[in-house]
Amino acid sequence: MADIEKNYLQVPNAHWWVAVSTDDNRIVGQVALQPLRLGNPFYYQQLPPEERDQICELRRMSVAPDAQKYGIGSRLLTTLLDFARQHGYRQVHLSTLTRMSKACAFYEKHGFVKGDIYRFSFDGSNLDQLMQHKKHIWGVFSTPLMFKSGDIIPKEDQERMKLPPTKSKYTYSQHFFLTL
């Protein structure tokens, strides 16, 4: 809880939400929002200075498998987008792994537009850190290869994008944007 408080609840223009089941009072979903400078510092530095603080980063979106298909993710996302608008953000950015096809489809269904894809070299030694979300992907891997939106991605990379981290020497991060 200390990390949630420090990274979201004590940060201006940031927040963290949970969905709680009315049946058994367990947490069935979560989502968080941070200013982009905190959520994705690598990407933040690439933007023109006048745009940087108008963009927020969607983080930690998840819904328990047995609670999916009830609209919980959509309600969490709507809450986040309302908060972002009320706090003056003009765009929401997020990144997710390309092999998370359900997540990618969810964001597209809700109006997010695909951006660049980053390919990170991966040797397996940093899998535990990444899977436990102790570090943002940018802090775990070396400088990535970027496929710009609209680039033709080699077939070999297209096939690797679907593989779990234990089956590929690369992992791929898909960026999405939603203008508010």
Phi, psi and omega per residue, in radians:
M1 nan -0.529 -3.123
A2 -1.060 -0.710 3.115
D3 -1.130 -0.678 3.111
I4 -1.100 -0.819 -3.141
E5 -1.086 -0.829 -3.100
K6 -1.167 -0.742 -3.023
N7 -1.559 -0.311 -3.072
Y8 -2.266 -0.917 -2.992
L9 -1.342 -0.448 3.123
Q10 -1.717 0.010 -3.117
V11 -1.695 2.210 3.085
P12 -1.009 2.424 3.105
N13 1.084 0.491 3.050
A14 -2.221 2.807 3.100
H15 -2.876 2.892 3.107
W16 -2.444 2.332 -3.111
W17 -2.180 2.637 3.015
V18 -2.253 2.669 2.991
A19 -1.885 2.256 -3.103
V20 -2.004 2.315 3.123
S21 -1.169 2.336 3.067
T22 -1.370 -0.259 3.130
D23 -1.345 -0.817 -3.033
D24 -2.335 0.206 3.079
N25 1.040 0.414 3.084
R26 -1.649 2.682 3.083
I27 -1.292 2.169 -3.117
V28 -1.986 -0.091 3.127
G29 -2.888 2.814 3.096
Q30 -2.729 2.750 2.999
V31 -2.768 2.669 -3.141
A32 -2.441 2.806 3.125
L33 -2.387 2.387 3.057
Q34 -2.359 2.711 2.931
P35 -1.004 2.525 -3.068
L36 -0.982 -0.598 -3.119
R37 -1.040 -0.468 3.097
L38 -1.665 -0.681 -3.057
G39 -1.260 -0.618 -3.131
N40 -2.639 1.321 -3.058
P41 -1.043 -0.572 3.127
F42 -1.094 -0.863 -3.137
Y43 -1.164 -0.686 3.129
Y44 -0.938 -0.771 -3.095
Q45 -1.168 -0.380 -3.117
Q46 -1.440 -0.236 -3.085
L47 -1.496 2.711 3.012
P48 -1.062 2.419 -3.078
P49 -0.901 -0.630 -3.092
E50 -1.237 -0.265 -3.136
E51 -1.724 -0.372 -2.937
R52 -0.951 -0.813 -3.036
D53 -1.555 0.128 3.063
Q54 -1.713 0.030 -3.077
I55 -2.092 2.370 3.059
C56 -1.992 2.863 -3.114
E57 -1.971 2.166 3.010
L58 -1.377 2.248 -3.101
R59 -2.310 2.730 2.915
R60 1.058 0.481 3.118
M61 -1.231 2.145 3.033
S62 -2.771 2.604 3.055
V63 -2.336 2.342 3.136
A64 -0.976 2.429 -3.101
P65 -0.912 -0.709 -3.118
D66 -1.343 -0.103 3.131
A67 -1.885 0.028 3.128
Q68 -1.307 2.787 -3.126
K69 1.354 0.242 3.078
Y70 -1.957 0.097 3.122
G71 1.459 0.173 -3.107
I72 -1.129 -0.802 3.116
G73 -1.051 -0.724 3.125
S74 -1.120 -0.708 3.130
R75 -1.197 -0.701 3.074
L76 -1.082 -0.758 3.141
L77 -1.115 -0.746 3.111
T78 -1.046 -0.744 3.110
T79 -1.069 -0.784 3.123
L80 -1.091 -0.780 -3.116
L81 -1.138 -0.687 3.077
D82 -1.072 -0.779 3.110
F83 -1.058 -0.790 -3.128
A84 -1.043 -0.785 3.118
R85 -1.090 -0.806 -3.111
Q86 -1.102 -0.413 -3.123
H87 -1.788 0.272 2.980
G88 1.437 0.156 3.083
Y89 -1.271 2.541 3.140
R90 -1.869 -0.237 -3.126
Q91 -2.670 2.575 3.041
V92 -1.962 2.296 3.116
H93 -2.037 2.584 2.998
L94 -2.676 2.820 2.994
S95 -2.365 2.534 3.104
T96 -2.524 2.806 3.135
L97 -1.267 2.446 -3.089
T98 -1.091 -0.508 -3.128
R99 -1.274 -0.155 3.084
M100 -1.527 1.229 -3.000
S101 -1.081 -0.616 3.114
K102 -1.152 -0.701 3.111
A103 -1.145 -0.780 3.123
C104 -1.041 -0.766 3.132
A105 -1.134 -0.675 3.116
F106 -1.039 -0.841 -3.108
Y107 -1.150 -0.719 3.099
E108 -1.106 -0.716 3.118
K109 -1.034 -0.530 -3.116
H110 -1.679 0.304 2.989
G111 1.637 -0.003 3.093
F112 -1.248 2.522 -3.126
V113 -1.868 2.372 3.104
K114 -1.168 2.410 3.045
G115 -1.967 -2.529 -3.105
D116 -1.228 2.775 3.021
I117 -2.033 2.320 3.101
Y118 -1.901 2.307 3.084
R119 -1.846 2.123 -3.140
F120 -1.880 2.350 3.007
S121 -1.184 2.491 -2.998
F122 -2.491 2.182 -3.139
D123 -1.967 0.040 3.116
G124 1.575 -0.322 -3.083
S125 -1.238 -0.385 -3.099
N126 -1.882 0.259 -3.107
L127 -1.092 -0.778 -3.094
D128 -1.050 -0.775 3.112
Q129 -1.034 -0.800 -3.081
L130 -1.175 -0.808 -3.082
M131 -1.174 -0.525 3.125
Q132 -1.550 0.060 3.100
H133 0.977 0.549 3.092
K134 -1.271 -0.455 -3.139
K135 -2.363 2.643 3.007
H136 -1.207 2.622 -3.100
I137 -0.885 -0.595 -3.110
W138 -1.189 -0.447 3.137
G139 -1.518 -0.168 -3.090
V140 -1.722 -0.660 -3.029
F141 -1.866 2.821 3.076
S142 -1.342 3.116 -3.115
T143 -0.936 2.253 -3.049
P144 -1.507 2.883 2.910
L145 -1.566 2.387 -3.084
M146 -1.944 2.329 2.941
F147 -1.803 1.981 3.130
K148 -1.198 2.645 3.074
S149 -0.979 2.223 -3.116
G150 1.686 -0.230 3.082
D151 -1.128 2.657 2.989
I152 -1.478 2.079 -3.097
I153 -1.605 2.234 -3.139
P154 -0.943 2.536 -3.096
K155 -0.978 -0.706 3.136
E156 -1.028 -0.742 3.097
D157 -1.192 -0.676 3.108
Q158 -1.024 -0.696 3.122
E159 -1.226 -0.707 -3.138
R160 -1.151 -0.517 -3.102
M161 -1.031 -0.431 -3.084
K162 -1.595 -0.163 -3.037
L163 -1.445 2.592 3.025
P164 -1.206 2.806 -3.055
P165 -1.058 -0.441 -3.137
T166 -1.350 -0.186 -3.080
K167 -1.917 0.033 -3.080
S168 -2.451 2.644 3.067
K169 -1.543 0.054 3.115
Y170 -2.279 2.699 2.915
T171 -2.241 2.601 -3.003
Y172 -2.137 2.318 3.140
S173 -1.992 2.115 3.128
Q174 -1.673 2.225 3.084
H175 -1.648 2.515 3.090
F176 -2.294 2.667 3.127
F177 -2.395 2.574 2.997
L178 -2.395 2.094 3.076
T179 -1.441 2.315 -3.109
L180 -1.613 nan nan
